[in-house]
């Protein structure tokens, strides 16, 4: 059985991608990570430079050992990264039934249209995150992201 790896809040992660480049993320909580709009051809360890980049998305990630993601440093989270993470869930039997919730335990019923642009509640494996990052950087649609979008009908 593989061991689950937990990153401390504020840890910076360097993520090797399939094309030989690197993406970067940040541990927000025991479960959630944020991923930067930043890709390099060689490893970067400049935390100021990485932290200055915009965030692409925040999702829950299952980190299993062994992992190729390297912790390259740690800092206290900036206020913008410490805010509750908002997601949605949608009933598979009745797509009209949705809920919007956040990591501060706020939950409310919602219309499917209100969930457009939010992340669906899911836990991602590292290799799926790597695929999503590379798809994003290459400007191509991610099949996983497309399948996880809210269904409006």
C-alpha positions in Angstrom: 0.0 0.0 0.0 1.3 3.4 -0.9 1.9 6.0 1.8 0.1 9.3 1.6 2.4 12.3 1.7 1.2 15.5 3.4 2.8 18.9 2.6 2.8 21.6 5.2 0.8 24.7 4.4 2.9 27.2 2.5 5.2 24.7 1.0 6.3 25.4 -2.6 6.3 22.5 -5.0 8.3 22.0 -8.2 6.5 19.7 -10.6 8.2 17.9 -13.5 6.1 17.8 -16.6 6.1 15.2 -19.4 7.7 17.6 -21.9 10.8 18.1 -19.6 9.6 21.5 -18.3 8.5 22.4 -14.7 5.3 23.7 -13.2 4.9 25.1 -9.7 2.4 24.7 -6.9 1.8 25.6 -3.3 0.3 23.6 -0.5 -2.6 25.5 1.0 -4.0 22.9 3.5 -3.5 19.2 4.2 -5.6 18.5 1.1 -5.7 21.6 -1.2 -2.9 22.9 -3.4 -2.8 26.0 -5.6 -1.0 26.0 -9.0 0.9 28.9 -10.5 0.8 30.2 -14.0 4.5 29.6 -14.3 6.5 27.1 -16.3 10.2 26.9 -16.7 12.6 24.9 -18.8 15.1 24.4 -16.0 14.3 24.1 -12.2 13.6 27.4 -10.5 13.9 27.8 -6.7 13.3 31.5 -6.5 10.3 31.6 -4.1 9.7 35.4 -4.7 9.5 34.9 -8.4 7.2 31.9 -8.1 4.9 33.5 -5.6 4.5 36.6 -7.8 2.8 34.6 -10.5 -1.0 34.3 -10.9 -2.8 31.2 -9.6 -4.4 29.0 -12.3 -6.5 26.8 -10.0 -6.9 25.4 -6.5 -7.8 21.8 -6.1 -7.5 18.8 -3.7 -4.6 16.6 -4.5 -3.7 13.1 -3.3 0.0 13.0 -2.8 1.4 9.4 -2.7 4.9 8.2 -2.1 7.0 8.0 -4.0 6.5 11.4 -5.7 8.5 13.4 -8.2 7.1 16.7 -6.8 9.9 18.4 -4.9 9.3 20.7 -1.9 11.6 23.7 -2.6 10.8 25.9 0.3 8.1 27.1 2.6 6.6 30.5 3.6 3.5 31.6 5.4 0.6 31.8 3.0 -0.3 35.2 1.6 -3.8 36.5 2.6 -5.2 35.7 -0.9 -4.1 32.1 -0.7 -5.5 31.7 2.9 -9.1 32.5 1.8 -11.7 29.6 1.7 -11.7 27.5 -1.4 -15.1 27.4 -3.1 -16.2 24.4 -5.1 -19.5 22.8 -6.2 -21.1 19.4 -6.3 -23.8 18.2 -8.5 -26.3 15.4 -8.2 -25.6 12.7 -10.8 -29.3 11.7 -10.9 -30.8 15.2 -11.2 -28.4 17.7 -12.7 -30.6 20.6 -11.6 -29.6 19.9 -7.9 -26.3 21.6 -7.1 -24.5 22.9 -4.0 -21.8 25.4 -3.6 -19.6 25.0 -0.6 -16.2 26.2 0.7 -13.5 25.1 3.0 -14.9 27.2 5.8 -18.0 24.9 6.0 -20.4 27.2 4.2 -22.9 25.3 2.0 -25.9 26.5 0.0 -28.1 25.1 -2.7 -27.4 26.6 -6.2 -28.6 26.6 -9.7 -26.3 24.9 -12.1 -25.5 28.2 -13.9 -24.1 29.5 -10.6 -21.5 26.7 -10.6 -20.0 27.7 -14.0 -16.3 28.5 -13.5 -16.1 26.7 -10.1 -14.1 23.6 -9.6 -16.1 20.4 -9.1 -15.4 18.6 -5.7 -12.8 16.0 -6.5 -9.5 14.7 -5.4 -6.9 14.7 -8.1 -3.9 12.4 -8.5 -0.6 14.0 -9.1 -0.3 12.7 -12.6 -3.7 14.2 -13.6 -2.5 17.5 -12.2 0.6 17.3 -14.3 -1.5 16.6 -17.4 -3.8 19.5 -16.6 -0.9 21.9 -16.1 0.8 20.8 -19.4 -2.5 21.1 -21.3 -3.0 24.6 -19.8 0.6 25.7 -20.7 0.3 24.2 -24.2 -3.0 26.0 -24.8 -5.0 22.9 -25.4 -8.3 21.8 -23.7 -8.0 19.3 -20.8 -10.3 16.3 -21.2 -10.5 15.9 -17.4 -11.5 19.5 -16.9 -14.1 19.3 -19.6 -15.7 16.2 -18.1 -15.8 17.8 -14.6 -17.5 21.0 -15.7 -21.0 21.6 -14.3 -23.7 20.0 -16.5 -26.4 22.6 -17.4 -28.9 20.1 -18.8 
